[in-house]
Amino acid sequence: MPLFYNVIEAAAHRLSIVPPMFDYFGALGLHALVAAARLGVFDALRSRPLTDQELAAALGVDPVAAGVLLRTLAGLGYLRVRGGRYRLSRAARLWFTTGSPTSLVAGLEFWERTACVIWPEVERAVRGGAPVIPFYALLESDPALSRSFQAWTAALARQQAPAVARAVSVPRDARLLLDVGGGHGLFSVALLRRHPALRATVIDLPQALLAAADHPRLTPRAGSFLDDDLGDGYDVVLLFNVVHGLTDDETATLLRRLAAALNPGGTLVVGDQFGDSLMPGRASRALLHLLDLNYLVAVGGKVRGRREIAALLRTAGFRDVRHRRPLRSPVTELAVARTPSRSAPRRA
């Protein structure tokens, strides 16, 4: 939530003058946000500011309760109020109106279900070292949750994919791209737009592929990238937001299979969060640690460092491993590597 301490509040919490309640109130803020989106609060304010009475009449809700919710949203930073009229903040307009290309509204069910169903199992996951509710199996058995998850990841991809595509050097003679676990396929689409001769295949589970983008040179293929044949002859392979959901053995095996699927001199692009990257501050580091815990609880994975990823890539037979951090892609960093060319014999 776009809520920040001022100097006095920060000092009060640092000195423990007040109890550490913001974790609890953060959970409450999530539910207030989800309720507001489902009620249509943000869409109702998209065209013009409204009073609490006007908004209540437009949405058909209790006017007193509407006022309480609006004040809460303003306190969280999602709304601004002036002269008794509420208007959207930039964050609300960008992320929580349904007409925005980066709207997260369809992904809020995933947020809510993760917080209310999966995260209560943190204790059991830490005791056993594995998720209690396997997330990807849950997605395949729950179409509504799968749609919400894909909507959440697609919203982030729409924001990041153009910058990522500019950061990836694709050889002029490249023709075939494999998008592993790509679901919505938006990172592939961004590359297809920049490289007209390129064709892409997205391999993912059936429910995930229901969200695949419609592009004439993109082919969805239902299957498990861990178990099914990947094919060969690819010039480029994308591996975005996949390795954080895999064990060390699964990651090592998959990277070896991808090296075999690529042509000599082919490019592999790993897109993920890297735990040893420079963070701008304490809050960013805390969020990364929470994400690491989330991967443990949900999928039995973890946040890996870029140095660890580079070592895994070299062990799998890749060369020329490079790190990329696209300026307009703050959530996803890249590790770009190549298979040896025919003139350079592959070392064991």
N, C-alpha and C positions, 0 to 999 in steps of 0.2 A: 504494500500500500504506500502511496506517496506521502508518508508521514515522517517528519524528521524532528528530532529534539532541537530545542534552542539551547543556549549555553547553560541556563539555569536548570533546565530539565535534565540535560546530560550530566551536570554535576550532581544533581539529586540522585540519579540512578547510579552513577559511578561510586558515590559515597554511601550508597544503600540507605539513604534517608527515607526513601519510599520503597515499598516492596517491589520485586521484579515481576510486574504484572503484564508487561507488554506482550509477552509470548501468548498469554491467555487472551488479551484483547485483540491480538492479531488474528487469532482463530475466530473471534466474534466478528471482526472486520470482514473476513472472508464471507461469512454467511450474510452479512449486510449487503455486500457487493453482489453476491449471487441473487439475493432476493430482489435487489433494485433492477438488475438486468432482466430477470424473469417478469417482473411487473411492468417493464417497459419504461422505467424512469428516464434512462439515458436517451432513448429514442424520442421520448416526448419532449425533451429539452433540446433536441438537435437543431430545431429551426428557430426557437426564440426562448428567452427566459420566462419562467412562470413562477407565480407564488405557490405556496403549499396548497392553498385552496383550489387554485386553477389546476394544478397537477392532479390533485385528488379527484376533481370532477372529470378530468380527461381520462384518468385510468380507472375510475369507478372504485376507489378505495376509501377507507376511513380518513377524513381530513386531519384529525388529530394525530393518528398514527403516521400519516404521510409526512406531517411536519417533523415528527421525531426521526423518521428515517432520513429525511432530507438534511436535517441538522447533523446527523451522524455522518452522512456522506460528505458534507462540507468539511466536517472536522477531520475526516480521513484524507481530504485533498482532492476528491473526485468532483466536487462541485464548488462553485464560488457563489456567494450571496451578496447582493447589493440592493438596498432599498426594498428588502423583503422578497426579491425575485432571485430565483436560483438559475444559474447557467452552468454549462459544462466546463470543466477544466480541460486542458489539452490532453491529459492522460485519458480522461473519460471519453473524449471525442475520438481519439485515435484507436483505443483498445476496446471500448464497450458500447459503441453504437453499431447496429447491424449493417449499416451502409458503408462502414469503413473497410478498405481492403485488408487491414490488419486486425479486424475485429476478432476478439477472443470469446465472444458471447457463446458461440456454439461449443467452445471448449470448457465452459465453466462446469458442466456436469462432471467432466474428468477431474477438475480441481476438487470439486466437492466430494466425489467418491473416493479419491485418493486420500484426502484429509480425514474422511469419516469412516472409511472401511479398511483401507490398507494401513494407514499410519497407526491406528490403535494396536497393531500387531508388532510395533517396534521392539517391545521387550522380548517377545518370543523369537523374533528374527535375530536379535543380538545374541540371545542364549544359544540358538541353534546354528547361527551363521548363514542362514538361508531364508528366503521369503516364505511366509506362511501361506500366502495366496499368490501363486505364480501369475504374474501380471499378463504376459502375452497369451497364456491359455485363457485367462479371464476375458481378454479382449475378443478372442475368437468365439467365446461362448455368449458374449453380450454385445450384440450389434449396436445398441444405443451408446454404450460406453466406448466402443471402438470408433464410432462416428465422432464422438466428442474428443477423443484423444487425437484423432487425425486432424480435426479442426484446429486444435491447439497447436500441433506441430506445424500445420500448414500456415497458420498465421505468422509464426516465427520465420518460416522459410520464405514467405513472400517478402518479408523485410530484408532478409539476409541474402537470398539467392543471387540477385544481380551483382552484389559486391563479390560474392564467392566466385561467380562465373568469370569475373574480370581478373581474379587473382590466380586462376588455374590456366596454365599454359597448355593448350591442346595442339599437338602436331598437325600441320596442314593436311597430311594424308590420313588423319584419323577418320575412321568410318563407323566403328561400333563402340557403344558405351553400355556398360552394365551398371545399373543402380541397385546396390544390394540392400535389401530392407528399406527401400525408398518410399514405400507407401504412396503418398500423394504425388511423388515424382517431380516436385517443383524445382529442385536443384538440377535435375536433368533438363527440364524445359528451359531453364535459364541458359544452359550450355548449348542446347539445340538452337536457340535464337541467335547465338553468336557464331555458330558453326553450321551453316546450311547443309554440309555434306554428311553430318553426323546423324546416326540413328541410335535410339536408346531402347533398352529393355529394362523394366523394373521388376525385380523378383521380390515377392513378399507374400505373406499369408493372405488368404482370400478376403477376409473382412477388411484388412488394411487396403487392399487394392480397390475396394469400392470407392475410395476417395481419390483414385489416380486421376491426374490431370488429363484432359482431352487434347491430344496433340497428334497430328498425322504421322510424326516420326517417332512416337513413343508407344511401345508395346508392353502392356502389363502381363506378367507371367506369374501365376499362382504357384507357390511352392515354398519349401523351407531352404534357406540358404545354408543352413547347417548340415542338412542331410541330402538334399537333391543335387543332381548334376547341374553344374553352373554353365556348362558349355566352354568354348574357348574361342580364340581369335579376336578378343577384345583389345581395343586400343586404349580405352580409358575405363577405369572402374571407380565408382563412387561408393564410399562406405561412411555414411553420415548418421551420427547418433545411434550407432550399432554397438561399438566395442564396449561402451559403458554398461551394456546389458549382458555381457558375456563373461564367463570365467576365464582364467588365464589359459587353460588348455583349449577352450573353445576358440579364443582369440588367435592363439598360435596356429591351430589347425586351419581356421578360416583364412588367415593370411597366406599360408602355404598354398591353399587351393586357389586363391585369387592370383597368386604369382604364376601358377600353372595355367590359369585361364587367360592371362594377358599375353599379347604378342611380345616378342623381344623389343625392348625399348618402350614398352607400354607404361602408362601412368596410373598410379593408384592415389586417390585423394581420400584421406581419412579426415572427417569433420566431426569434432567433438569438443568437450570442455577438457582442458588440460590443467591438472592440479598444481603443476610447478610453474605456471605462468605468472607474470607480474600482475598483482591485483592492485587496484587504485586505493584500497583502504580496508579497514577492519570489517565493515559491513559486507563488502564483496567477498572477502575471505570466509566470513561466517556463512553466507549464502552458498558458497561452493562446498563447504563442509556439510551443510544441510542436504545439498544435492547428492553428495557422496553417500550420506546415510539413506537418502531416498532410494538410490539405486540398489543399495543392499536390501532394504525392506521390500521393494517392489519386484526387483528382477534378479537379485543375487549378484549384481555387478558392482562396479566401483568407478570412481573418477581416476583415470590414469594420468601420469605426467607425460609431457611430450618426450622427455628423455626415455621413459619406459616404452612409449609407443615406437620411438625411433629404434630402440634395441630390438623390439619384437619384429619390426619390419626388416631389419638387416638379417636377423636370424632366419626369416622366411625367404630370404633371397633377394630382397629389394636393395637398391643402391640409390645414391644421391638423395638422401632423405633431407627435406627442407621444411622449415616451419613458416607458416603464413598466418597473419592475423589481419584479415580485411577490416578496413576502418569502419565500414558500415555493417559489420557483423560481430557485435560485441559478445554475443553468446556462443558463437561457434568459431573455433580456430581450426587451422588446417595443418596436417602433416602430409606433404606431397613426396612421393617416392616413385622410382622407376625400376622396371625389370632390366637386367643387363641386355645390351644389344647383342646381335649375333657375333659381332667382332670381339666382344668381351666375354670369355667363357665364364659361366656361373660357378662360383665356389660353393662347396658343400657347407 
